[in-house]
Amino acid sequence: MRQKWLMPMLALPIILAFAVMPSISDAKPSPRSTVKRAAPKPAGAQSNAAANTAFNNYLSRIRAKIDRNWYVADGKNNVVLIVTVAADGSVTNLLITSTPTDTKAEQAANDAFNQSQPLEALPTGTQSVKLILTFESTADPHGDSSRNISAKIEAPAKEPPKSDNQPAPGSN
């Protein structure tokens, strides 16, 4: 007996909900929603984004290639390798430092870099860059280790302009 009486009570809220809802024909068109769009970027900004993407991809490939060739020296190591990379991928001006000084860690980073030669050409339109690689590792004789190579690119240091008053090198 309870079930027959309960069913009409459950249906009542549903019927009331339909009675209160406006019909589709009664609905007024809503004002058009406005979507705020970002101002268009200048052409230079779009090319900068593309250049950043190209350099990020370049750095990722370089890091992966070097990491495959890197043998981690024992101890806690921090080695910085700085090199100038020409447009064709050739390298000059190699500088390696470590903190604290560790010749085995420096040699391991140098070997990994040398085995990764030749580097691929720089992204289109780039003459040369200064590539800074930081090799960070912790290793012990028991086989526990961690490693990371971070990379960044900077504009190369410009050489000071040569004065016309100075004699050419080698002419005295």
C-alpha positions as CSV (number, residue, x, y, z in Angstrom):
1,M,0.0,0.0,0.0
2,R,2.8,2.3,0.8
3,Q,4.4,1.9,-2.6
4,K,1.3,3.0,-4.5
5,W,1.1,6.1,-2.4
6,L,4.8,6.9,-2.7
7,M,5.0,6.8,-6.5
8,P,2.7,9.8,-7.1
9,M,4.8,11.8,-4.6
10,L,8.0,11.1,-6.4
11,A,6.6,12.1,-9.8
12,L,5.2,15.5,-8.5
13,P,8.7,17.3,-8.4
14,I,9.4,16.2,-11.9
15,I,6.0,17.5,-13.2
16,L,6.5,20.8,-11.3
17,A,10.0,21.3,-12.9
18,F,8.5,21.0,-16.4
19,A,5.7,23.4,-15.6
20,V,8.1,26.1,-14.4
21,M,10.6,25.7,-17.4
22,P,10.0,28.1,-20.2
23,S,9.3,26.6,-23.6
24,I,11.7,27.0,-26.4
25,S,9.4,29.3,-28.3
26,D,9.2,31.6,-25.3
27,A,13.0,31.9,-25.0
28,K,14.4,35.3,-26.1
29,P,17.6,35.3,-28.0
30,S,20.5,35.9,-25.6
31,P,22.9,38.7,-26.5
32,R,25.8,37.4,-28.4
33,S,28.6,36.4,-26.1
34,T,31.8,38.3,-26.6
35,V,35.0,36.5,-26.8
36,K,38.1,38.6,-26.0
37,R,40.8,37.7,-28.4
38,A,44.4,38.5,-27.8
39,A,45.8,41.2,-29.9
40,P,47.7,39.8,-32.9
41,K,51.4,39.4,-32.3
42,P,53.8,41.4,-34.4
43,A,55.5,39.4,-37.1
44,G,58.8,39.6,-35.2
45,A,57.3,38.0,-32.1
46,Q,56.0,35.1,-34.2
47,S,59.4,34.5,-35.7
48,N,61.0,34.8,-32.2
49,A,58.7,32.0,-31.0
50,A,59.7,29.9,-34.0
51,A,63.4,30.6,-33.4
52,N,63.0,29.7,-29.7
53,T,61.4,26.4,-30.6
54,A,64.1,25.7,-33.2
55,F,66.8,26.4,-30.6
56,N,65.1,24.3,-27.9
57,N,64.8,21.4,-30.2
58,Y,68.5,21.9,-31.2
59,L,69.6,21.9,-27.6
60,S,67.5,18.8,-26.8
61,R,69.2,16.8,-29.6
62,I,72.7,18.0,-28.6
63,R,72.1,17.1,-25.0
64,A,70.8,13.6,-25.9
65,K,73.7,13.0,-28.2
66,I,76.3,14.0,-25.6
67,D,74.6,12.1,-22.8
68,R,74.8,8.9,-24.8
69,N,78.6,9.3,-24.9
70,W,79.1,10.5,-21.3
71,Y,80.8,8.2,-18.8
72,V,80.2,9.6,-15.3
73,A,83.3,9.9,-13.1
74,D,83.0,8.9,-9.4
75,G,82.2,11.7,-6.9
76,K,80.0,14.7,-6.9
77,N,80.9,16.6,-10.1
78,N,80.0,19.9,-11.7
79,V,81.7,20.6,-15.0
80,V,81.0,23.5,-17.3
81,L,82.0,23.3,-20.9
82,I,81.8,26.5,-23.0
83,V,82.3,26.5,-26.8
84,T,81.6,28.7,-29.8
85,V,79.5,26.9,-32.4
86,A,79.6,28.2,-36.0
87,A,76.6,28.1,-38.3
88,D,77.8,24.8,-39.9
89,G,78.2,23.1,-36.4
90,S,82.0,23.4,-36.2
91,V,83.3,24.3,-32.8
92,T,86.1,26.7,-31.5
93,N,87.2,28.3,-28.3
94,L,86.7,25.2,-26.0
95,L,86.9,26.0,-22.2
96,I,86.3,23.5,-19.5
97,T,86.1,24.2,-15.8
98,S,84.9,22.2,-12.8
99,T,83.9,23.0,-9.2
100,P,85.7,21.7,-7.2
101,T,88.4,21.0,-9.7
102,D,88.3,17.4,-10.8
103,T,90.4,16.4,-13.8
104,K,88.6,13.0,-14.2
105,A,85.2,14.7,-14.4
106,E,86.5,17.3,-16.8
107,Q,88.1,14.6,-19.0
108,A,84.8,12.6,-19.0
109,A,82.8,15.7,-20.1
110,N,85.4,16.5,-22.8
111,D,85.4,13.0,-24.1
112,A,81.6,12.9,-24.3
113,F,81.7,16.2,-26.2
114,N,84.4,15.1,-28.6
115,Q,82.7,11.8,-29.3
116,S,79.5,13.7,-30.2
117,Q,81.2,15.6,-33.0
118,P,80.4,16.8,-35.5
119,L,77.5,18.9,-34.1
120,E,74.6,19.5,-36.4
121,A,74.3,22.9,-38.1
122,L,72.7,25.7,-36.2
123,P,69.1,26.7,-36.9
124,T,68.7,28.6,-40.2
125,G,69.8,32.3,-40.1
126,T,72.2,31.9,-37.1
127,Q,75.8,32.8,-37.6
128,S,77.4,31.5,-34.4
129,V,76.5,31.0,-30.7
130,K,78.2,30.4,-27.4
131,L,77.0,26.9,-26.2
132,I,77.3,26.4,-22.4
133,L,76.9,22.8,-21.2
134,T,76.8,22.0,-17.5
135,F,77.5,18.4,-16.6
136,E,76.2,17.6,-13.1
137,S,76.7,14.1,-11.6
138,T,77.0,12.1,-8.5
139,A,78.4,8.6,-8.6
140,D,80.0,6.2,-6.2
141,P,81.9,2.9,-6.7
142,H,78.8,0.9,-5.6
143,G,76.9,1.9,-8.8
144,D,74.6,4.6,-7.3
145,S,74.5,7.6,-9.6
146,S,72.6,10.6,-10.9
147,R,73.4,12.7,-13.9
148,N,72.1,15.7,-15.8
149,I,73.4,17.8,-18.7
150,S,71.9,21.3,-19.0
151,A,72.5,23.5,-22.0
152,K,72.0,27.1,-22.9
153,I,72.8,29.3,-25.8
154,E,74.1,32.8,-25.7
155,A,75.2,35.3,-28.3
156,P,79.0,35.0,-28.7
157,A,81.2,37.7,-27.3
158,K,82.1,40.2,-29.9
159,E,85.7,41.0,-30.5
160,P,86.7,44.6,-30.0
161,P,87.0,46.5,-33.3
162,K,90.6,46.8,-34.7
163,S,92.0,50.3,-34.9
164,D,93.5,51.4,-38.2
165,N,96.5,52.8,-36.2
166,Q,97.7,49.5,-35.0
167,P,100.1,47.5,-37.2
168,A,98.8,44.2,-38.6
169,P,99.9,41.1,-36.6
170,G,103.4,39.9,-37.7
171,S,104.4,43.1,-39.5
172,N,107.0,45.0,-37.5
